[in-house]
Amino acid sequence: MSLARKHRERVLAAQTVASAPDDGAGHVPAAVSFPAAGANATPADRAAAQIAMRLTHDLRRLKEIKSIDKKIEAKREMLPEYTDWVKGLIEADKGVGTGPSGEVAPTVMVWAIDIGAYFDALDVGEFLLRHDVAMPARYNRDVATVLVEEIADAAIKVQNAGEAFPLEILARVDDLTDTADMHDEARAKLMKAMGVELLRHAEDVEAQEAPTALNHALTALREAQRLNDRVGVKDRIKRAEKLLAACATATTATEQGGNNAA
């Protein structure tokens, strides 16, 4: 895509919502819809119709792909075609509008998670949450739950393979969704993923920092257990408690040794 086209898409995306009335708080009302691309349509209207048509075509293409890996590969190829449109919406900061083109930003958020572009997904997610944007019906969840479940599932999959997942991503998900109402099972997954990474960090820090780090890990793991007793963190809680007890024993021994020396 040329630089000129990139700029044009951002400008037109912003125009589709910037010209719409809002509720005084920067939100485009749900009842507002933008004209179809007819003879009297503005350039922004035509661009909205085109981006909606592109999304419809890509969704149909994805539906025909059976392999999960191939679906992810296809999404990786498709996403750049929507990037500048979504950037334009975020810059306008007045919502996503309604109709088929209004589904672009939420879909981009999910696809970004699917390909592992978590920071990009969270930028879009923050925007969607700020404007109370609904997810397309096909996802059967709201924005906050999608962010929590999809990123937590991705993290747990990585962790189960013995690898680390960036804690800063999980912490940002938690920060963005901490007041959202959702099923306990979804939140438990996020707490588990955070607890696993915090425990990994606690095992690597210097001895004097370990108790604080272990307590942070235990807080997350115990919350996961409280929310869903089948989430699978009991062994990690036991390990963290054992390490914390060992730290206390070592500290006591050090203090007693110091007193004897005196």
MARDO-773386 format. One record per residue (C-alpha): residue number from 1; residue in one letter; x, y, z. Coordinates in nm, 2 decimals. Layout:
<atoms>
[atom NUM; 'A'; [X; Y; Z]],
...
</atoms>
This chain:
<atoms>
[atom 1; 'M'; [0.00; 0.00; 0.00]],
[atom 2; 'S'; [0.14; 0.34; -0.10]],
[atom 3; 'L'; [0.21; 0.61; 0.16]],
[atom 4; 'A'; [-0.06; 0.83; -0.01]],
[atom 5; 'R'; [-0.32; 0.56; 0.02]],
[atom 6; 'K'; [-0.22; 0.49; 0.38]],
[atom 7; 'H'; [-0.27; 0.86; 0.46]],
[atom 8; 'R'; [-0.60; 0.87; 0.27]],
[atom 9; 'E'; [-0.74; 0.57; 0.45]],
[atom 10; 'R'; [-0.66; 0.73; 0.79]],
[atom 11; 'V'; [-0.82; 1.06; 0.69]],
[atom 12; 'L'; [-1.14; 0.90; 0.55]],
[atom 13; 'A'; [-1.18; 0.67; 0.85]],
[atom 14; 'A'; [-1.16; 0.97; 1.08]],
[atom 15; 'Q'; [-1.41; 1.16; 0.87]],
[atom 16; 'T'; [-1.67; 0.88; 0.89]],
[atom 17; 'V'; [-1.70; 0.94; 1.27]],
[atom 18; 'A'; [-1.58; 1.30; 1.31]],
[atom 19; 'S'; [-1.88; 1.43; 1.11]],
[atom 20; 'A'; [-2.13; 1.23; 1.31]],
[atom 21; 'P'; [-2.31; 1.38; 1.61]],
[atom 22; 'D'; [-2.21; 1.26; 1.96]],
[atom 23; 'D'; [-2.35; 1.25; 2.31]],
[atom 24; 'G'; [-2.12; 1.52; 2.44]],
[atom 25; 'A'; [-1.87; 1.27; 2.57]],
[atom 26; 'G'; [-1.71; 1.19; 2.23]],
[atom 27; 'H'; [-1.93; 0.88; 2.17]],
[atom 28; 'V'; [-2.11; 0.83; 1.84]],
[atom 29; 'P'; [-2.46; 0.71; 1.93]],
[atom 30; 'A'; [-2.55; 0.36; 1.84]],
[atom 31; 'A'; [-2.85; 0.49; 1.63]],
[atom 32; 'V'; [-2.62; 0.68; 1.39]],
[atom 33; 'S'; [-2.55; 0.50; 1.06]],
[atom 34; 'F'; [-2.36; 0.64; 0.77]],
[atom 35; 'P'; [-2.50; 0.66; 0.41]],
[atom 36; 'A'; [-2.43; 0.37; 0.17]],
[atom 37; 'A'; [-2.19; 0.44; -0.12]],
[atom 38; 'G'; [-2.45; 0.57; -0.37]],
[atom 39; 'A'; [-2.44; 0.84; -0.63]],
[atom 40; 'N'; [-2.45; 1.12; -0.37]],
[atom 41; 'A'; [-2.21; 0.95; -0.12]],
[atom 42; 'T'; [-1.91; 1.14; 0.01]],
[atom 43; 'P'; [-1.56; 1.00; -0.03]],
[atom 44; 'A'; [-1.58; 0.89; 0.34]],
[atom 45; 'D'; [-1.90; 0.71; 0.27]],
[atom 46; 'R'; [-1.75; 0.53; -0.02]],
[atom 47; 'A'; [-1.44; 0.44; 0.18]],
[atom 48; 'A'; [-1.66; 0.30; 0.46]],
[atom 49; 'A'; [-1.85; 0.08; 0.21]],
[atom 50; 'Q'; [-1.52; -0.04; 0.05]],
[atom 51; 'I'; [-1.36; -0.13; 0.39]],
[atom 52; 'A'; [-1.68; -0.32; 0.48]],
[atom 53; 'M'; [-1.68; -0.50; 0.15]],
[atom 54; 'R'; [-1.32; -0.60; 0.21]],
[atom 55; 'L'; [-1.40; -0.73; 0.55]],
[atom 56; 'T'; [-1.69; -0.93; 0.42]],
[atom 57; 'H'; [-1.47; -1.09; 0.15]],
[atom 58; 'D'; [-1.19; -1.17; 0.40]],
[atom 59; 'L'; [-1.43; -1.33; 0.65]],
[atom 60; 'R'; [-1.57; -1.54; 0.38]],
[atom 61; 'R'; [-1.22; -1.65; 0.28]],
[atom 62; 'L'; [-1.13; -1.73; 0.64]],
[atom 63; 'K'; [-1.44; -1.94; 0.67]],
[atom 64; 'E'; [-1.33; -2.16; 0.38]],
[atom 65; 'I'; [-0.99; -2.23; 0.54]],
[atom 66; 'K'; [-0.98; -2.54; 0.77]],
[atom 67; 'S'; [-0.63; -2.52; 0.92]],
[atom 68; 'I'; [-0.59; -2.30; 1.22]],
[atom 69; 'D'; [-0.23; -2.23; 1.12]],
[atom 70; 'K'; [-0.34; -2.13; 0.77]],
[atom 71; 'K'; [-0.61; -1.91; 0.91]],
[atom 72; 'I'; [-0.35; -1.73; 1.12]],
[atom 73; 'E'; [-0.12; -1.69; 0.82]],
[atom 74; 'A'; [-0.41; -1.55; 0.62]],
[atom 75; 'K'; [-0.49; -1.30; 0.90]],
[atom 76; 'R'; [-0.13; -1.19; 0.90]],
[atom 77; 'E'; [-0.16; -1.11; 0.53]],
[atom 78; 'M'; [-0.49; -0.94; 0.57]],
[atom 79; 'L'; [-0.43; -0.71; 0.87]],
[atom 80; 'P'; [-0.21; -0.45; 0.69]],
[atom 81; 'E'; [-0.51; -0.37; 0.47]],
[atom 82; 'Y'; [-0.70; -0.25; 0.78]],
[atom 83; 'T'; [-0.42; -0.09; 0.98]],
[atom 84; 'D'; [-0.45; 0.27; 0.86]],
[atom 85; 'W'; [-0.83; 0.27; 0.87]],
[atom 86; 'V'; [-0.82; 0.17; 1.24]],
[atom 87; 'K'; [-0.55; 0.43; 1.31]],
[atom 88; 'G'; [-0.77; 0.69; 1.16]],
[atom 89; 'L'; [-1.06; 0.59; 1.39]],
[atom 90; 'I'; [-0.83; 0.59; 1.69]],
[atom 91; 'E'; [-0.70; 0.94; 1.60]],
[atom 92; 'A'; [-1.06; 1.07; 1.56]],
[atom 93; 'D'; [-1.14; 0.91; 1.90]],
[atom 94; 'K'; [-1.52; 0.92; 1.84]],
[atom 95; 'G'; [-1.61; 0.56; 1.81]],
[atom 96; 'V'; [-1.63; 0.33; 1.51]],
[atom 97; 'G'; [-1.97; 0.42; 1.37]],
[atom 98; 'T'; [-2.23; 0.16; 1.28]],
[atom 99; 'G'; [-2.30; -0.09; 1.01]],
[atom 100; 'P'; [-2.06; -0.34; 0.85]],
[atom 101; 'S'; [-1.76; -0.09; 0.86]],
[atom 102; 'G'; [-1.81; -0.06; 1.24]],
[atom 103; 'E'; [-1.70; -0.42; 1.27]],
[atom 104; 'V'; [-1.36; -0.35; 1.13]],
[atom 105; 'A'; [-1.18; -0.23; 1.45]],
[atom 106; 'P'; [-1.31; -0.51; 1.68]],
[atom 107; 'T'; [-1.22; -0.77; 1.42]],
[atom 108; 'V'; [-0.87; -0.62; 1.38]],
[atom 109; 'M'; [-0.82; -0.65; 1.76]],
[atom 110; 'V'; [-0.91; -1.02; 1.76]],
[atom 111; 'W'; [-0.69; -1.09; 1.45]],
[atom 112; 'A'; [-0.40; -0.90; 1.61]],
[atom 113; 'I'; [-0.43; -1.13; 1.91]],
[atom 114; 'D'; [-0.44; -1.44; 1.69]],
[atom 115; 'I'; [-0.11; -1.35; 1.52]],
[atom 116; 'G'; [0.06; -1.25; 1.84]],
[atom 117; 'A'; [0.06; -0.88; 1.79]],
[atom 118; 'Y'; [-0.06; -0.82; 2.15]],
[atom 119; 'F'; [0.05; -0.46; 2.19]],
[atom 120; 'D'; [-0.13; -0.36; 1.88]],
[atom 121; 'A'; [-0.44; -0.55; 2.00]],
[atom 122; 'L'; [-0.43; -0.38; 2.33]],
[atom 123; 'D'; [-0.41; -0.03; 2.17]],
[atom 124; 'V'; [-0.72; -0.11; 1.97]],
[atom 125; 'G'; [-0.89; -0.27; 2.27]],
[atom 126; 'E'; [-0.83; 0.03; 2.49]],
[atom 127; 'F'; [-1.00; 0.25; 2.22]],
[atom 128; 'L'; [-1.29; 0.01; 2.20]],
[atom 129; 'L'; [-1.34; 0.00; 2.57]],
[atom 130; 'R'; [-1.32; 0.38; 2.60]],
[atom 131; 'H'; [-1.61; 0.41; 2.35]],
[atom 132; 'D'; [-1.82; 0.11; 2.47]],
[atom 133; 'V'; [-1.79; -0.06; 2.13]],
[atom 134; 'A'; [-1.98; -0.39; 2.10]],
[atom 135; 'M'; [-1.81; -0.69; 1.95]],
[atom 136; 'P'; [-1.96; -0.84; 1.63]],
[atom 137; 'A'; [-2.22; -1.10; 1.72]],
[atom 138; 'R'; [-2.00; -1.39; 1.59]],
[atom 139; 'Y'; [-1.77; -1.35; 1.89]],
[atom 140; 'N'; [-2.05; -1.40; 2.16]],
[atom 141; 'R'; [-1.85; -1.19; 2.41]],
[atom 142; 'D'; [-1.78; -0.83; 2.49]],
[atom 143; 'V'; [-1.45; -0.65; 2.43]],
[atom 144; 'A'; [-1.31; -0.69; 2.78]],
[atom 145; 'T'; [-1.39; -1.07; 2.79]],
[atom 146; 'V'; [-1.23; -1.12; 2.45]],
[atom 147; 'L'; [-0.91; -0.94; 2.56]],
[atom 148; 'V'; [-0.89; -1.14; 2.89]],
[atom 149; 'E'; [-0.97; -1.48; 2.75]],
[atom 150; 'E'; [-0.78; -1.47; 2.43]],
[atom 151; 'I'; [-0.46; -1.33; 2.56]],
[atom 152; 'A'; [-0.47; -1.54; 2.88]],
[atom 153; 'D'; [-0.53; -1.85; 2.67]],
[atom 154; 'A'; [-0.23; -1.75; 2.45]],
[atom 155; 'A'; [-0.01; -1.70; 2.75]],
[atom 156; 'I'; [-0.11; -2.03; 2.92]],
[atom 157; 'K'; [-0.03; -2.21; 2.59]],
[atom 158; 'V'; [0.32; -2.06; 2.58]],
[atom 159; 'Q'; [0.37; -2.13; 2.95]],
[atom 160; 'N'; [0.26; -2.49; 2.92]],
[atom 161; 'A'; [0.54; -2.53; 2.66]],
[atom 162; 'G'; [0.79; -2.41; 2.92]],
[atom 163; 'E'; [0.84; -2.06; 2.78]],
[atom 164; 'A'; [0.78; -1.72; 2.93]],
[atom 165; 'F'; [0.51; -1.48; 2.82]],
[atom 166; 'P'; [0.56; -1.10; 2.86]],
[atom 167; 'L'; [0.42; -1.00; 3.20]],
[atom 168; 'E'; [0.37; -0.64; 3.09]],
[atom 169; 'I'; [0.11; -0.76; 2.83]],
[atom 170; 'L'; [-0.08; -0.95; 3.10]],
[atom 171; 'A'; [-0.06; -0.66; 3.34]],
[atom 172; 'R'; [-0.20; -0.42; 3.08]],
[atom 173; 'V'; [-0.49; -0.65; 3.01]],
[atom 174; 'D'; [-0.56; -0.66; 3.38]],
[atom 175; 'D'; [-0.54; -0.29; 3.41]],
[atom 176; 'L'; [-0.77; -0.23; 3.11]],
[atom 177; 'T'; [-1.03; -0.48; 3.23]],
[atom 178; 'D'; [-1.01; -0.47; 3.61]],
[atom 179; 'T'; [-1.36; -0.31; 3.65]],
[atom 180; 'A'; [-1.53; -0.51; 3.38]],
[atom 181; 'D'; [-1.80; -0.76; 3.47]],
[atom 182; 'M'; [-1.73; -1.11; 3.33]],
[atom 183; 'H'; [-1.75; -1.47; 3.42]],
[atom 184; 'D'; [-1.51; -1.57; 3.70]],
[atom 185; 'E'; [-1.36; -1.85; 3.48]],
[atom 186; 'A'; [-1.23; -1.59; 3.23]],
[atom 187; 'R'; [-1.07; -1.37; 3.50]],
[atom 188; 'A'; [-0.92; -1.68; 3.66]],
[atom 189; 'K'; [-0.73; -1.76; 3.34]],
[atom 190; 'L'; [-0.57; -1.42; 3.35]],
[atom 191; 'M'; [-0.48; -1.44; 3.71]],
[atom 192; 'K'; [-0.32; -1.79; 3.65]],
[atom 193; 'A'; [-0.11; -1.66; 3.36]],
[atom 194; 'M'; [0.00; -1.36; 3.57]],
[atom 195; 'G'; [0.08; -1.58; 3.87]],
[atom 196; 'V'; [0.29; -1.82; 3.66]],
[atom 197; 'E'; [0.50; -1.53; 3.52]],
[atom 198; 'L'; [0.53; -1.37; 3.86]],
[atom 199; 'L'; [0.65; -1.70; 4.01]],
[atom 200; 'R'; [0.90; -1.74; 3.73]],
[atom 201; 'H'; [1.03; -1.39; 3.81]],
[atom 202; 'A'; [1.04; -1.47; 4.18]],
[atom 203; 'E'; [1.26; -1.77; 4.12]],
[atom 204; 'D'; [1.51; -1.56; 3.94]],
[atom 205; 'V'; [1.55; -1.25; 4.16]],
[atom 206; 'E'; [1.81; -1.19; 4.43]],
[atom 207; 'A'; [1.74; -1.36; 4.77]],
[atom 208; 'Q'; [1.65; -1.03; 4.94]],
[atom 209; 'E'; [1.39; -0.96; 4.68]],
[atom 210; 'A'; [1.24; -1.31; 4.67]],
[atom 211; 'P'; [0.98; -1.28; 4.95]],
[atom 212; 'T'; [0.82; -0.98; 4.80]],
[atom 213; 'A'; [0.82; -1.13; 4.45]],
[atom 214; 'L'; [0.68; -1.46; 4.59]],
[atom 215; 'N'; [0.40; -1.29; 4.77]],
[atom 216; 'H'; [0.30; -1.11; 4.45]],
[atom 217; 'A'; [0.29; -1.44; 4.27]],
[atom 218; 'L'; [0.09; -1.60; 4.55]],
[atom 219; 'T'; [-0.17; -1.32; 4.54]],
[atom 220; 'A'; [-0.23; -1.38; 4.17]],
[atom 221; 'L'; [-0.24; -1.76; 4.20]],
[atom 222; 'R'; [-0.47; -1.76; 4.50]],
[atom 223; 'E'; [-0.70; -1.52; 4.33]],
[atom 224; 'A'; [-0.71; -1.76; 4.03]],
[atom 225; 'Q'; [-0.79; -2.05; 4.26]],
[atom 226; 'R'; [-1.06; -1.85; 4.44]],
[atom 227; 'L'; [-1.23; -1.76; 4.11]],
[atom 228; 'N'; [-1.21; -2.11; 3.97]],
[atom 229; 'D'; [-1.09; -2.40; 4.18]],
[atom 230; 'R'; [-1.03; -2.61; 3.86]],
[atom 231; 'V'; [-0.80; -2.35; 3.70]],
[atom 232; 'G'; [-0.49; -2.56; 3.77]],
[atom 233; 'V'; [-0.27; -2.36; 4.00]],
[atom 234; 'K'; [-0.26; -2.57; 4.32]],
[atom 235; 'D'; [0.08; -2.71; 4.25]],
[atom 236; 'R'; [0.22; -2.37; 4.18]],
[atom 237; 'I'; [0.07; -2.23; 4.50]],
[atom 238; 'K'; [0.24; -2.51; 4.70]],
[atom 239; 'R'; [0.57; -2.44; 4.53]],
[atom 240; 'A'; [0.55; -2.06; 4.60]],
[atom 241; 'E'; [0.46; -2.13; 4.96]],
[atom 242; 'K'; [0.75; -2.37; 5.00]],
[atom 243; 'L'; [0.99; -2.12; 4.85]],
[atom 244; 'L'; [0.85; -1.85; 5.07]],
[atom 245; 'A'; [0.90; -2.07; 5.38]],
[atom 246; 'A'; [1.26; -2.15; 5.27]],
[atom 247; 'C'; [1.32; -1.77; 5.24]],
[atom 248; 'A'; [1.19; -1.72; 5.60]],
[atom 249; 'T'; [1.41; -2.00; 5.73]],
[atom 250; 'A'; [1.72; -1.87; 5.55]],
[atom 251; 'T'; [1.65; -1.52; 5.69]],
[atom 252; 'T'; [1.61; -1.65; 6.05]],
[atom 253; 'A'; [1.93; -1.85; 6.02]],
[atom 254; 'T'; [2.12; -1.55; 5.89]],
[atom 255; 'E'; [1.99; -1.33; 6.17]],
[atom 256; 'Q'; [2.07; -1.59; 6.44]],
[atom 257; 'G'; [2.42; -1.63; 6.29]],
[atom 258; 'G'; [2.47; -1.26; 6.31]],
[atom 259; 'N'; [2.36; -1.25; 6.68]],
[atom 260; 'N'; [2.59; -1.53; 6.77]],
[atom 261; 'A'; [2.88; -1.36; 6.60]],
[atom 262; 'A'; [2.81; -1.05; 6.80]],
</atoms>
